[in-house]
């Protein structure tokens, strides 16, 4: 019976893996390398430019195709995009991240800002208020459990300097906003569950930035400044949120006048970039301010009705459907090239860091099961399928990669730390991409997860999901009490 249940998605994943392997083997053969060399080094400059433009067009079409595959087969588009980056980067060496220079860092920053803004636009105040307690518990437990586990593993097993090992743990403690945001938008989860995961990623990134950079400084100086770390965490959270809220209110009040200017539809993301840049320049978290900006714009009516109308006579404007649709398309486009860039940035030139990264990834995903079990108790009435998603959605991404790149040139073991982090990023995204589609069927792996998380096996979860996927509907939260279902 289990074999029959596994057949649809396992065949699809098997075909994907076999196809990718065949393409890689072919291109790495003598004839493949000769073909690559011929394509990339022959022809005039205009011909090469034309080829690059054509490839960009193909990638954009592929992004929409991959999104369609995710909606039907539940195989995340992120997986395909990273594989493309791996193919043209570390495997074939057609493009290297160094070729993009400073532009690459700016591009990743812009992508992260828009993804967080788009994620914030999907959240309501009600879902945020109802999920704050769960978010705080999940974020703190996952972050510090991850940090401690990697510290002990790196220090005792891999013989990394203890202070460097704990820094590695803080780098990998959070989840990736750029991966979590797009994925939860496409998964059929309750609003509360989506809010928990999006907020966990945003807050975890702040902890990673503050603690990892503080420990990097401690490695260089040989001492830890606890007071400075606490002050930075406070400013990153509180002041960034305040600036995001003030920015959103101000923009909503002048948006109607801005729309009178010709071709002004992109002024909202432009103002968002200003908010982000000012926060980063002041030493706060631009990512948190971007998320707060999106949340407040999406809930500006609630803000106005609650207290703004007593202070301001003018009713704030809202983003219209055209603006929302355009921002969604821009985010999809940037997300496409961002994950290809992530694939380009993964280092596959040393075996030991790859092996260490794989071991860390497996450990983190096993720990995540029990972290979710402790952080999200049954009394909060979150559907079992949502809890399975929470256990699977533990990818690492942009923040970890950036901090690791800084450490690479700042401390003696920095290069090894960078390679380990890139390896964990790669394996964590791959593992997330494999687990998510498996959980949407009544698979053996799902039953194992349910038992480990102390949840009852409830076949209604998968029957409901299959029906809603076919009808393209949003599933209702499923009670864990069978009597309530009846």
HUKA-V593685 format. One record per helix or strand of 2 or more residues. SS is the DSSP state (~ for helix, > for strand). FROM is the first residue (numbers start at 1). LEN is the number of residues. If there is no record, write none. Layout:
BEGIN
ss=SS from=FROM len=LEN
ss=SS from=FROM len=LEN
END
This chain:
BEGIN
ss=~ from=2 len=27
ss=~ from=30 len=12
ss=~ from=45 len=29
ss=~ from=77 len=15
ss=~ from=97 len=4
ss=~ from=102 len=20
ss=~ from=125 len=33
ss=~ from=162 len=10
ss=~ from=177 len=10
ss=~ from=191 len=31
ss=~ from=226 len=34
ss=~ from=267 len=15
ss=~ from=286 len=13
ss=~ from=300 len=7
ss=~ from=308 len=3
ss=~ from=321 len=25
ss=~ from=351 len=25
ss=~ from=378 len=3
ss=~ from=384 len=9
ss=~ from=398 len=11
ss=~ from=414 len=26
ss=~ from=444 len=9
ss=~ from=460 len=12
ss=~ from=482 len=4
END
